[in-house]
Amino acid sequence: MQEPTEQDSDLESDDSYQGSDTGYSETCSSNQVAGGGGGGSGGLGVSSQPELFLGLAYSATTGQLMAEVIKGSAFRLAGSSRAPDTFVKLTVQSAEGRSLFKSRTPTFTCNPNPMWKENFVYPINKSQLAGITLKVGVWAKKAMKRRHLIGCFALGRGGLGEEEKSHWQDMTEARGEQICRWHRLVAEDKNS
């Protein structure tokens, strides 16, 4: 089975990224932080499954969806003893599957547990929110400008996992308060 490369994925079709880093950041309270994505380690290094800690908030007053890429856990590449150089890509898609916004964190060098704390804000009307999908992918840079997908997940309309559905639902009910959760990264399925 061939490992997906960045060119193969709909998470990366070009290098034009939109969205903004507004410096929005709230510390998640203990009741907002759920255990690791899908019953994992909670990002505490116990599980060998790669996970990403993500904060979400939606303000109906300002019509803004806010996503904070906080940190990752257990990032690695098969066949390499060196920790990967990683970055996270976020793609906001409409109900029709059209990309509305793309954002990307800076690359974190040689660390299996990177800490980004990067914030992105997307203008989304409340009437559009139910049809939005937020795709999140963690990528590793390799030699010769090649990039490989470590894993991904989706929230919102296109979210399939229970943790992803729960995170999105809790965010929509939180009235602007940031909700943070761990999400397990899964290999992209080209057939779905």
C-alpha positions in Angstrom: 0.0 0.0 0.0 1.4 3.4 -1.0 1.7 6.0 1.7 -0.4 9.1 0.8 1.7 12.1 -0.2 0.6 15.7 0.0 0.0 15.8 -3.7 -2.5 12.9 -3.4 -4.6 14.5 -0.8 -7.5 17.0 -1.0 -6.0 18.6 2.1 -3.4 20.1 -0.1 -4.2 21.3 -3.6 -2.2 24.5 -3.7 -0.2 26.7 -1.5 -2.7 29.6 -1.2 -3.8 29.7 2.4 -6.4 31.9 3.9 -7.6 32.5 7.4 -5.9 34.5 10.0 -4.0 34.1 13.2 -5.7 36.6 15.5 -3.9 35.7 18.7 -7.2 34.3 20.1 -6.4 31.9 22.8 -8.1 30.7 25.9 -6.9 28.1 28.4 -9.2 25.2 28.3 -10.7 24.4 31.7 -10.4 20.8 33.0 -14.1 20.1 32.2 -13.5 21.0 28.5 -10.5 18.7 28.0 -11.7 15.2 27.1 -9.5 12.1 27.2 -7.6 11.1 24.2 -9.4 11.0 20.8 -11.5 7.9 20.8 -10.4 6.6 24.2 -6.7 7.1 23.6 -4.0 8.3 25.9 -5.1 11.9 26.1 -1.8 12.9 24.5 0.2 11.9 27.5 2.6 9.7 25.6 1.1 6.4 26.8 -0.5 5.6 23.5 1.6 5.0 20.4 -1.3 6.3 18.3 -0.6 9.9 16.9 -3.1 12.4 18.3 -3.7 16.2 17.9 -5.1 18.5 20.6 -7.5 21.0 19.0 -9.5 23.9 20.4 -12.7 25.1 18.7 -15.1 28.0 19.3 -17.9 29.6 17.4 -19.2 33.1 18.0 -22.7 33.6 16.5 -22.4 37.3 17.4 -19.3 37.9 15.2 -19.9 35.0 12.8 -16.5 33.5 13.4 -15.3 29.9 13.6 -12.1 29.8 15.7 -9.7 26.8 15.6 -6.6 26.5 17.7 -4.0 23.9 16.9 -2.5 23.4 20.3 -0.2 20.3 20.3 0.5 16.9 19.0 1.5 13.6 20.5 3.3 10.5 19.2 4.1 11.8 15.8 6.5 9.5 13.9 7.4 8.1 10.4 7.7 4.4 9.7 11.3 3.4 9.1 12.8 6.4 10.7 14.5 6.8 14.1 14.4 10.6 13.9 11.4 12.5 15.0 9.6 14.1 12.0 9.3 17.8 11.0 5.6 18.4 11.1 2.9 20.9 10.3 -0.9 21.0 10.4 -3.2 22.0 7.6 -6.8 23.0 8.1 -9.3 23.1 5.3 -12.8 24.6 5.7 -15.3 23.1 3.2 -18.8 24.1 2.2 -21.7 21.7 2.2 -21.0 21.1 -1.5 -17.4 20.1 -0.7 -15.8 23.3 -2.1 -12.8 24.6 -0.2 -13.6 27.9 1.4 -10.4 28.5 3.5 -7.1 26.8 3.9 -4.6 27.4 6.7 -1.3 26.0 7.8 0.8 26.1 11.0 4.5 26.6 10.8 6.7 23.5 10.7 7.8 22.2 14.0 11.3 20.6 13.6 12.3 17.1 14.9 9.8 16.6 17.8 7.3 13.8 18.2 5.2 16.0 20.5 5.1 19.5 19.0 3.5 22.5 20.6 2.0 25.0 18.2 -0.6 27.1 19.9 -1.6 28.6 16.5 -5.0 30.2 16.1 -7.1 30.6 12.9 -10.3 32.5 12.5 -12.8 31.9 9.6 -15.8 34.0 8.8 -18.8 31.6 8.8 -22.4 32.7 9.0 -24.5 30.8 11.6 -26.8 29.5 8.8 -23.7 28.0 7.1 -22.3 26.3 10.2 -24.3 23.1 10.0 -23.0 22.4 6.5 -19.3 23.2 7.2 -16.6 20.5 7.4 -13.3 21.3 9.0 -10.6 18.9 7.7 -7.4 18.6 9.7 -4.3 16.9 8.5 -0.9 16.4 10.1 2.0 16.3 7.5 5.6 15.4 7.9 8.3 16.9 5.7 10.8 14.5 4.2 13.8 14.7 2.0 13.6 16.3 -1.4 10.5 18.5 -0.6 8.3 15.4 -0.3 5.6 15.5 2.3 3.7 12.5 3.8 0.5 12.4 5.7 0.9 11.3 9.3 -2.9 11.3 9.7 -6.1 13.3 9.5 -9.6 13.7 10.8 -12.7 15.8 10.0 -15.2 17.7 12.1 -18.6 19.2 11.4 -20.7 17.8 8.6 -18.0 15.5 7.3 -17.0 14.2 10.7 -17.3 10.4 11.0 -16.0 9.6 14.5 -18.0 9.9 17.7 -15.3 12.1 19.3 -15.3 14.4 16.3 -19.1 14.6 16.2 -19.2 15.3 20.0 -16.5 18.0 19.8 -18.4 19.9 17.0 -21.7 19.6 18.8 -20.2 20.8 22.1 -18.6 23.7 20.3 -21.9 24.8 18.7 -23.6 24.7 22.1 -20.8 26.5 24.0 -21.8 30.1 22.9 -18.3 31.2 22.0 -16.4 29.3 24.7 -13.4 27.3 23.5 -13.8 23.6 23.7 -10.6 21.5 23.4 -10.3 17.8 22.6 -7.7 15.2 21.6 -8.3 13.5 18.2 -6.7 10.4 16.9 -5.1 10.7 13.5 -6.2 8.1 11.0 -4.8 7.3 7.6 -6.8 8.9 4.8 -9.2 6.5 3.1 -9.3 7.3 -0.6 -12.4 5.2 -1.1 -14.7 7.1 1.2 
